[in-house]
Amino acid sequence: MCRVVGNAVATHSHPSLKGFSMLLCRQENSNGESSGAPPFVAIDLFGAALHQRVFVSTDGIGARGIVDDQSSPVRNYIQGLIDE
């Protein structure tokens, strides 16, 4: 589980990421406490909001399938939103 902590903005990115929102996510435990790991970027398929809890997949093969480009550098994607 993760929490959205910001937006990722790039003046230039891989062409496969065109049209995808990129969010900064911080990993949390089940109590909502930060794991201490640094935040990472994930593409957003659901329109997650700032501070919302989300499920994030780190399956690079799945992420490349979503952007339909096997040479894409994408690795993480938001797989679902968590109701609180």
C-alpha positions, 0 to 999 in steps of 0.5 A: 500500500502507498499514499500519493504524496505529489505529482511528478512532472517532466519537461521531457519523458519517454514517448510511451508515457504520453497521456499518462499522469505520473504520481509520487507515491510513498510506501506505507504499512497497514497502519498508514505509517511510512515505511521509510523508503524513498517515494517513487513514481507510478503511472495513474490509471484511476485519477488518484488524489493527493494524500489518497491511499492506493495499491501500487504494482511494481510489475514492470512487465505489466506496466509496459503492457499498459503503455503498450511499449515493451521498451518503455522504462515504466515499472510502477502503476497504480492498480487500485484506490483504497477507500478510507 
